[in-house]
Amino acid sequence: PPPKQATYKVEHWTQKVDSGTGKVRPADTHTPDNYALQDEDTNKTGKIGELTAANARTDAKYKGYETPTVTQETIEADGSTVVKIYYVRKTVTLTFDAKGGKIGSESTKILTGKYGEKIQEAEVGKPEKDDADFDAWTPLLPQKFPEENAGCEATWKIVKELEIKDGPSKKEYAVGEKFDAAGLSVYVKYTEAPQRLITKDEYSISGFDSSAEGIKTITVTYKK
């Protein structure tokens, strides 16, 4: 007589991301700490004593995962057979283009991580440019690595000029005194963005000399 049939179950487990570190959990240890059960196929049947015919899923939920190799199991008569399929997160590359600026010493920066891992802004770094201020990444910097390779481009606010709205409170000095910038307010104006008050750490001052009497010209410099 032909072998009788029995039911079996297929479980689909996806690799977790550690909520504390933002990094993926170990892929080679198949435990509930490292993998989450996503779906169960319970309507599978096959001949007792033969191998299961389980297939990995390819729908949208599993787009960010590598397609796993399925290890089939021998079908038991009591319906206890379970095929567990483990999906490992894909390695994804993000490319950041500074668009004329620099990220550190490079014009582009590449970040590599696993799908779903957290992206720290400090890992990317802030691009710099001699005549502009960084505005934003386009598209916006994602909070996590996406399902597939992607890129972001820097957008810039072009510096038009500086404006000193309030000069330093102290304008007269005795010979030998040090310069006092208290009260000085410097604004940077952009070609297509609202002006901004810049901090004393962002600009430099030159031209002050109290070694001899006379009228002195103070120069305020921002970027280049």
C-alpha positions as protocol buffer text, in pm:
chain_id: "A"
residue {
  index: 1
  type: PRO
  ca { x: 0 y: 0 z: 0 }
}
residue {
  index: 2
  type: PRO
  ca { x: 120 y: 360 z: -60 }
}
residue {
  index: 3
  type: PRO
  ca { x: 254 y: 545 z: 243 }
}
residue {
  index: 4
  type: LYS
  ca { x: -4 y: 730 z: 445 }
}
residue {
  index: 5
  type: GLN
  ca { x: 4 y: 1106 z: 471 }
}
residue {
  index: 6
  type: ALA
  ca { x: 52 y: 1324 z: 777 }
}
residue {
  index: 7
  type: THR
  ca { x: 55 y: 1696 z: 847 }
}
residue {
  index: 8
  type: TYR
  ca { x: 359 y: 1906 z: 931 }
}
residue {
  index: 9
  type: LYS
  ca { x: 428 y: 2266 z: 1023 }
}
residue {
  index: 10
  type: VAL
  ca { x: 668 y: 2524 z: 880 }
}
residue {
  index: 11
  type: GLU
  ca { x: 793 y: 2805 z: 1104 }
}
residue {
  index: 12
  type: HIS
  ca { x: 953 y: 3123 z: 967 }
}
residue {
  index: 13
  type: TRP
  ca { x: 1201 y: 3293 z: 1205 }
}
residue {
  index: 14
  type: THR
  ca { x: 1368 y: 3630 z: 1143 }
}
residue {
  index: 15
  type: GLN
  ca { x: 1692 y: 3756 z: 1297 }
}
residue {
  index: 16
  type: LYS
  ca { x: 1640 y: 4010 z: 1576 }
}
residue {
  index: 17
  type: VAL
  ca { x: 1805 y: 4346 z: 1638 }
}
residue {
  index: 18
  type: ASP
  ca { x: 1924 y: 4405 z: 1995 }
}
residue {
  index: 19
  type: SER
  ca { x: 1715 y: 4691 z: 2136 }
}
residue {
  index: 20
  type: GLY
  ca { x: 2005 y: 4802 z: 2356 }
}
residue {
  index: 21
  type: THR
  ca { x: 2293 y: 4810 z: 2109 }
}
residue {
  index: 22
  type: GLY
  ca { x: 2094 y: 4856 z: 1789 }
}
residue {
  index: 23
  type: LYS
  ca { x: 2298 y: 4576 z: 1629 }
}
residue {
  index: 24
  type: VAL
  ca { x: 2179 y: 4238 z: 1501 }
}
residue {
  index: 25
  type: ARG
  ca { x: 2175 y: 3939 z: 1731 }
}
residue {
  index: 26
  type: PRO
  ca { x: 2408 y: 3644 z: 1650 }
}
residue {
  index: 27
  type: ALA
  ca { x: 2296 y: 3472 z: 1331 }
}
residue {
  index: 28
  type: ASP
  ca { x: 2444 y: 3128 z: 1398 }
}
residue {
  index: 29
  type: THR
  ca { x: 2260 y: 3064 z: 1727 }
}
residue {
  index: 30
  type: HIS
  ca { x: 1900 y: 2969 z: 1654 }
}
residue {
  index: 31
  type: THR
  ca { x: 1727 y: 3063 z: 1979 }
}
residue {
  index: 32
  type: PRO
  ca { x: 1427 y: 3285 z: 2062 }
}
residue {
  index: 33
  type: ASP
  ca { x: 1675 y: 3540 z: 2198 }
}
residue {
  index: 34
  type: ASN
  ca { x: 1821 y: 3583 z: 1851 }
}
residue {
  index: 35
  type: TYR
  ca { x: 1525 y: 3509 z: 1624 }
}
residue {
  index: 36
  type: ALA
  ca { x: 1156 y: 3605 z: 1627 }
}
residue {
  index: 37
  type: LEU
  ca { x: 881 y: 3376 z: 1498 }
}
residue {
  index: 38
  type: GLN
  ca { x: 700 y: 3563 z: 1220 }
}
residue {
  index: 39
  type: ASP
  ca { x: 473 y: 3312 z: 1048 }
}
residue {
  index: 40
  type: GLU
  ca { x: 356 y: 2952 z: 1069 }
}
residue {
  index: 41
  type: ASP
  ca { x: 235 y: 2736 z: 781 }
}
residue {
  index: 42
  type: THR
  ca { x: 16 y: 2470 z: 942 }
}
residue {
  index: 43
  type: ASN
  ca { x: -167 y: 2325 z: 643 }
}
residue {
  index: 44
  type: LYS
  ca { x: 121 y: 2126 z: 498 }
}
residue {
  index: 45
  type: THR
  ca { x: 86 y: 1753 z: 426 }
}
residue {
  index: 46
  type: GLY
  ca { x: 319 y: 1487 z: 293 }
}
residue {
  index: 47
  type: LYS
  ca { x: 385 y: 1117 z: 291 }
}
residue {
  index: 48
  type: ILE
  ca { x: 499 y: 962 z: 616 }
}
residue {
  index: 49
  type: GLY
  ca { x: 868 y: 878 z: 610 }
}
residue {
  index: 50
  type: GLU
  ca { x: 948 y: 1111 z: 322 }
}
residue {
  index: 51
  type: LEU
  ca { x: 1099 y: 1461 z: 335 }
}
residue {
  index: 52
  type: THR
  ca { x: 896 y: 1775 z: 374 }
}
residue {
  index: 53
  type: ALA
  ca { x: 860 y: 2023 z: 87 }
}
residue {
  index: 54
  type: ALA
  ca { x: 889 y: 2350 z: 280 }
}
residue {
  index: 55
  type: ASN
  ca { x: 974 y: 2674 z: 98 }
}
residue {
  index: 56
  type: ALA
  ca { x: 1115 y: 3003 z: 222 }
}
residue {
  index: 57
  type: ARG
  ca { x: 886 y: 3303 z: 190 }
}
residue {
  index: 58
  type: THR
  ca { x: 960 y: 3585 z: -53 }
}
residue {
  index: 59
  type: ASP
  ca { x: 680 y: 3831 z: 24 }
}
residue {
  index: 60
  type: ALA
  ca { x: 740 y: 4193 z: 129 }
}
residue {
  index: 61
  type: LYS
  ca { x: 787 y: 4112 z: 497 }
}
residue {
  index: 62
  type: TYR
  ca { x: 1104 y: 3919 z: 414 }
}
residue {
  index: 63
  type: LYS
  ca { x: 1253 y: 4162 z: 158 }
}
residue {
  index: 64
  type: GLY
  ca { x: 1532 y: 4272 z: 392 }
}
residue {
  index: 65
  type: TYR
  ca { x: 1649 y: 3916 z: 459 }
}
residue {
  index: 66
  type: GLU
  ca { x: 1871 y: 3674 z: 274 }
}
residue {
  index: 67
  type: THR
  ca { x: 1678 y: 3386 z: 113 }
}
residue {
  index: 68
  type: PRO
  ca { x: 1772 y: 3094 z: 335 }
}
residue {
  index: 69
  type: THR
  ca { x: 1854 y: 2737 z: 242 }
}
residue {
  index: 70
  type: VAL
  ca { x: 1576 y: 2515 z: 377 }
}
residue {
  index: 71
  type: THR
  ca { x: 1670 y: 2201 z: 566 }
}
residue {
  index: 72
  type: GLN
  ca { x: 1387 y: 1955 z: 508 }
}
residue {
  index: 73
  type: GLU
  ca { x: 1269 y: 1713 z: 780 }
}
residue {
  index: 74
  type: THR
  ca { x: 1135 y: 1358 z: 765 }
}
residue {
  index: 75
  type: ILE
  ca { x: 758 y: 1352 z: 806 }
}
residue {
  index: 76
  type: GLU
  ca { x: 643 y: 1172 z: 1122 }
}
residue {
  index: 77
  type: ALA
  ca { x: 313 y: 992 z: 1146 }
}
residue {
  index: 78
  type: ASP
  ca { x: 196 y: 1178 z: 1456 }
}
residue {
  index: 79
  type: GLY
  ca { x: 202 y: 1522 z: 1291 }
}
residue {
  index: 80
  type: SER
  ca { x: 483 y: 1648 z: 1514 }
}
residue {
  index: 81
  type: THR
  ca { x: 722 y: 1740 z: 1231 }
}
residue {
  index: 82
  type: VAL
  ca { x: 832 y: 2103 z: 1230 }
}
residue {
  index: 83
  type: VAL
  ca { x: 1053 y: 2269 z: 970 }
}
residue {
  index: 84
  type: LYS
  ca { x: 1219 y: 2584 z: 1104 }
}
residue {
  index: 85
  type: ILE
  ca { x: 1346 y: 2835 z: 849 }
}
residue {
  index: 86
  type: TYR
  ca { x: 1581 y: 3111 z: 972 }
}
residue {
  index: 87
  type: TYR
  ca { x: 1609 y: 3438 z: 781 }
}
residue {
  index: 88
  type: VAL
  ca { x: 1930 y: 3639 z: 827 }
}
residue {
  index: 89
  type: ARG
  ca { x: 1926 y: 4015 z: 772 }
}
residue {
  index: 90
  type: LYS
  ca { x: 2093 y: 4144 z: 456 }
}
residue {
  index: 91
  type: THR
  ca { x: 2414 y: 4349 z: 457 }
}
residue {
  index: 92
  type: VAL
  ca { x: 2323 y: 4695 z: 328 }
}
residue {
  index: 93
  type: THR
  ca { x: 2545 y: 4980 z: 205 }
}
residue {
  index: 94
  type: LEU
  ca { x: 2458 y: 5348 z: 241 }
}
residue {
  index: 95
  type: THR
  ca { x: 2657 y: 5602 z: 36 }
}
residue {
  index: 96
  type: PHE
  ca { x: 2671 y: 5965 z: 150 }
}
residue {
  index: 97
  type: ASP
  ca { x: 2772 y: 6223 z: -112 }
}
residue {
  index: 98
  type: ALA
  ca { x: 2890 y: 6558 z: 29 }
}
residue {
  index: 99
  type: LYS
  ca { x: 2810 y: 6733 z: -305 }
}
residue {
  index: 100
  type: GLY
  ca { x: 3114 y: 6957 z: -320 }
}
residue {
  index: 101
  type: GLY
  ca { x: 3192 y: 6944 z: 50 }
}
residue {
  index: 102
  type: LYS
  ca { x: 3393 y: 6705 z: 264 }
}
residue {
  index: 103
  type: ILE
  ca { x: 3304 y: 6447 z: 527 }
}
residue {
  index: 104
  type: GLY
  ca { x: 3626 y: 6443 z: 719 }
}
residue {
  index: 105
  type: SER
  ca { x: 3880 y: 6432 z: 437 }
}
residue {
  index: 106
  type: GLU
  ca { x: 3661 y: 6252 z: 183 }
}
residue {
  index: 107
  type: SER
  ca { x: 3393 y: 6367 z: -60 }
}
residue {
  index: 108
  type: THR
  ca { x: 3183 y: 6056 z: 6 }
}
residue {
  index: 109
  type: LYS
  ca { x: 3132 y: 5825 z: 299 }
}
residue {
  index: 110
  type: ILE
  ca { x: 3008 y: 5466 z: 295 }
}
residue {
  index: 111
  type: LEU
  ca { x: 2835 y: 5301 z: 589 }
}
residue {
  index: 112
  type: THR
  ca { x: 2774 y: 4927 z: 596 }
}
residue {
  index: 113
  type: GLY
  ca { x: 2533 y: 4753 z: 830 }
}
residue {
  index: 114
  type: LYS
  ca { x: 2257 y: 4498 z: 855 }
}
residue {
  index: 115
  type: TYR
  ca { x: 1898 y: 4567 z: 755 }
}
residue {
  index: 116
  type: GLY
  ca { x: 1714 y: 4717 z: 1053 }
}
residue {
  index: 117
  type: GLU
  ca { x: 2022 y: 4816 z: 1252 }
}
residue {
  index: 118
  type: LYS
  ca { x: 2022 y: 5165 z: 1402 }
}
residue {
  index: 119
  type: ILE
  ca { x: 2218 y: 5441 z: 1230 }
}
residue {
  index: 120
  type: GLN
  ca { x: 2393 y: 5688 z: 1458 }
}
residue {
  index: 121
  type: GLU
  ca { x: 2432 y: 6038 z: 1313 }
}
residue {
  index: 122
  type: ALA
  ca { x: 2784 y: 6049 z: 1458 }
}
residue {
  index: 123
  type: GLU
  ca { x: 2876 y: 5748 z: 1242 }
}
residue {
  index: 124
  type: VAL
  ca { x: 2796 y: 5948 z: 931 }
}
residue {
  index: 125
  type: GLY
  ca { x: 2964 y: 6270 z: 1038 }
}
residue {
  index: 126
  type: LYS
  ca { x: 2872 y: 6626 z: 943 }
}
residue {
  index: 127
  type: PRO
  ca { x: 2988 y: 6746 z: 602 }
}
residue {
  index: 128
  type: GLU
  ca { x: 3172 y: 7078 z: 579 }
}
residue {
  index: 129
  type: LYS
  ca { x: 3212 y: 7335 z: 301 }
}
residue {
  index: 130
  type: ASP
  ca { x: 3409 y: 7659 z: 283 }
}
residue {
  index: 131
  type: ASP
  ca { x: 3126 y: 7879 z: 158 }
}
residue {
  index: 132
  type: ALA
  ca { x: 2815 y: 7704 z: 288 }
}
residue {
  index: 133
  type: ASP
  ca { x: 2651 y: 7546 z: 591 }
}
residue {
  index: 134
  type: PHE
  ca { x: 2518 y: 7192 z: 585 }
}
residue {
  index: 135
  type: ASP
  ca { x: 2139 y: 7188 z: 566 }
}
residue {
  index: 136
  type: ALA
  ca { x: 2021 y: 6827 z: 547 }
}
residue {
  index: 137
  type: TRP
  ca { x: 2060 y: 6491 z: 377 }
}
residue {
  index: 138
  type: THR
  ca { x: 1832 y: 6421 z: 81 }
}
residue {
  index: 139
  type: PRO
  ca { x: 1652 y: 6195 z: 132 }
}
residue {
  index: 140
  type: LEU
  ca { x: 1659 y: 6244 z: 508 }
}
residue {
  index: 141
  type: LEU
  ca { x: 1906 y: 6034 z: 705 }
}
residue {
  index: 142
  type: PRO
  ca { x: 1719 y: 5712 z: 792 }
}
residue {
  index: 143
  type: GLN
  ca { x: 1705 y: 5596 z: 1152 }
}
residue {
  index: 144
  type: LYS
  ca { x: 1780 y: 5237 z: 1048 }
}
residue {
  index: 145
  type: PHE
  ca { x: 1950 y: 5059 z: 760 }
}
residue {
  index: 146
  type: PRO
  ca { x: 1692 y: 5006 z: 483 }
}
residue {
  index: 147
  type: GLU
  ca { x: 1607 y: 4685 z: 300 }
}
residue {
  index: 148
  type: GLU
  ca { x: 1852 y: 4749 z: 17 }
}
residue {
  index: 149
  type: ASN
  ca { x: 2148 y: 4968 z: -81 }
}
residue {
  index: 150
  type: ALA
  ca { x: 2070 y: 5340 z: -93 }
}
residue {
  index: 151
  type: GLY
  ca { x: 2232 y: 5683 z: -101 }
}
residue {
  index: 152
  type: CYS
  ca { x: 2193 y: 6033 z: 44 }
}
residue {
  index: 153
  type: GLU
  ca { x: 2316 y: 6366 z: -90 }
}
residue {
  index: 154
  type: ALA
  ca { x: 2407 y: 6673 z: 114 }
}
residue {
  index: 155
  type: THR
  ca { x: 2211 y: 6995 z: 60 }
}
residue {
  index: 156
  type: TRP
  ca { x: 2371 y: 7328 z: 148 }
}
residue {
  index: 157
  type: LYS
  ca { x: 2282 y: 7680 z: 259 }
}
residue {
  index: 158
  type: ILE
  ca { x: 2515 y: 7908 z: 61 }
}
residue {
  index: 159
  type: VAL
  ca { x: 2667 y: 8191 z: 267 }
}
residue {
  index: 160
  type: LYS
  ca { x: 2597 y: 8536 z: 119 }
}
residue {
  index: 161
  type: GLU
  ca { x: 2746 y: 8769 z: 381 }
}
residue {
  index: 162
  type: LEU
  ca { x: 2791 y: 8844 z: 749 }
}
residue {
  index: 163
  type: GLU
  ca { x: 2613 y: 9116 z: 941 }
}
residue {
  index: 164
  type: ILE
  ca { x: 2722 y: 9263 z: 1273 }
}
residue {
  index: 165
  type: LYS
  ca { x: 2402 y: 9381 z: 1438 }
}
residue {
  index: 166
  type: ASP
  ca { x: 2560 y: 9477 z: 1769 }
}
residue {
  index: 167
  type: GLY
  ca { x: 2925 y: 9569 z: 1814 }
}
residue {
  index: 168
  type: PRO
  ca { x: 3120 y: 9485 z: 2128 }
}
residue {
  index: 169
  type: SER
  ca { x: 3010 y: 9676 z: 2436 }
}
residue {
  index: 170
  type: LYS
  ca { x: 3366 y: 9788 z: 2500 }
}
residue {
  index: 171
  type: LYS
  ca { x: 3505 y: 10005 z: 2221 }
}
residue {
  index: 172
  type: GLU
  ca { x: 3782 y: 10199 z: 2392 }
}
residue {
  index: 173
  type: TYR
  ca { x: 4094 y: 10035 z: 2536 }
}
residue {
  index: 174
  type: ALA
  ca { x: 4402 y: 10141 z: 2721 }
}
residue {
  index: 175
  type: VAL
  ca { x: 4733 y: 10036 z: 2573 }
}
residue {
  index: 176
  type: GLY
  ca { x: 4803 y: 9673 z: 2664 }
}
residue {
  index: 177
  type: GLU
  ca { x: 4443 y: 9571 z: 2735 }
}
residue {
  index: 178
  type: LYS
  ca { x: 4296 y: 9252 z: 2588 }
}
residue {
  index: 179
  type: PHE
  ca { x: 4006 y: 9249 z: 2346 }
}
residue {
  index: 180
  type: ASP
  ca { x: 3661 y: 9193 z: 2498 }
}
residue {
  index: 181
  type: ALA
  ca { x: 3399 y: 9056 z: 2257 }
}
residue {
  index: 182
  type: ALA
  ca { x: 3110 y: 9076 z: 2504 }
}
residue {
  index: 183
  type: GLY
  ca { x: 2801 y: 9216 z: 2335 }
}
residue {
  index: 184
  type: LEU
  ca { x: 2915 y: 9130 z: 1984 }
}
residue {
  index: 185
  type: SER
  ca { x: 2642 y: 8962 z: 1776 }
}
residue {
  index: 186
  type: VAL
  ca { x: 2726 y: 8826 z: 1433 }
}
residue {
  index: 187
  type: TYR
  ca { x: 2468 y: 8691 z: 1189 }
}
residue {
  index: 188
  type: VAL
  ca { x: 2534 y: 8485 z: 879 }
}
residue {
  index: 189
  type: LYS
  ca { x: 2306 y: 8548 z: 583 }
}
residue {
  index: 190
  type: TYR
  ca { x: 2233 y: 8289 z: 315 }
}
residue {
  index: 191
  type: THR
  ca { x: 2125 y: 8318 z: -45 }
}
residue {
  index: 192
  type: GLU
  ca { x: 1809 y: 8111 z: 8 }
}
residue {
  index: 193
  type: ALA
  ca { x: 1763 y: 8052 z: 381 }
}
residue {
  index: 194
  type: PRO
  ca { x: 1684 y: 8260 z: 693 }
}
residue {
  index: 195
  type: GLN
  ca { x: 1977 y: 8432 z: 861 }
}
residue {
  index: 196
  type: ARG
  ca { x: 2128 y: 8279 z: 1173 }
}
residue {
  index: 197
  type: LEU
  ca { x: 2307 y: 8412 z: 1480 }
}
residue {
  index: 198
  type: ILE
  ca { x: 2644 y: 8237 z: 1501 }
}
residue {
  index: 199
  type: THR
  ca { x: 2824 y: 8160 z: 1825 }
}
residue {
  index: 200
  type: LYS
  ca { x: 3164 y: 8293 z: 1927 }
}
residue {
  index: 201
  type: ASP
  ca { x: 3309 y: 7947 z: 1867 }
}
residue {
  index: 202
  type: GLU
  ca { x: 3207 y: 7965 z: 1499 }
}
residue {
  index: 203
  type: TYR
  ca { x: 3386 y: 8283 z: 1400 }
}
residue {
  index: 204
  type: SER
  ca { x: 3734 y: 8423 z: 1448 }
}
residue {
  index: 205
  type: ILE
  ca { x: 3852 y: 8777 z: 1526 }
}
residue {
  index: 206
  type: SER
  ca { x: 4168 y: 8939 z: 1394 }
}
residue {
  index: 207
  type: GLY
  ca { x: 4321 y: 9285 z: 1372 }
}
residue {
  index: 208
  type: PHE
  ca { x: 4312 y: 9385 z: 1738 }
}
residue {
  index: 209
  type: ASP
  ca { x: 4636 y: 9541 z: 1857 }
}
residue {
  index: 210
  type: SER
  ca { x: 4660 y: 9742 z: 2180 }
}
residue {
  index: 211
  type: SER
  ca { x: 5036 y: 9772 z: 2179 }
}
residue {
  index: 212
  type: ALA
  ca { x: 5008 y: 10128 z: 2054 }
}
residue {
  index: 213
  type: GLU
  ca { x: 4738 y: 10396 z: 2053 }
}
residue {
  index: 214
  type: GLY
  ca { x: 4523 y: 10458 z: 1746 }
}
residue {
  index: 215
  type: ILE
  ca { x: 4210 y: 10343 z: 1568 }
}
residue {
  index: 216
  type: LYS
  ca { x: 4202 y: 9969 z: 1508 }
}
residue {
  index: 217
  type: THR
  ca { x: 3997 y: 9771 z: 1256 }
}
residue {
  index: 218
  type: ILE
  ca { x: 3862 y: 9440 z: 1380 }
}
residue {
  index: 219
  type: THR
  ca { x: 3786 y: 9170 z: 1123 }
}
residue {
  index: 220
  type: VAL
  ca { x: 3529 y: 8896 z: 1190 }
}
residue {
  index: 221
  type: THR
  ca { x: 3575 y: 8583 z: 976 }
}
residue {
  index: 222
  type: TYR
  ca { x: 3333 y: 8292 z: 932 }
}
residue {
  index: 223
  type: LYS
  ca { x: 3449 y: 7985 z: 742 }
}
residue {
  index: 224
  type: LYS
  ca { x: 3654 y: 8103 z: 441 }
}
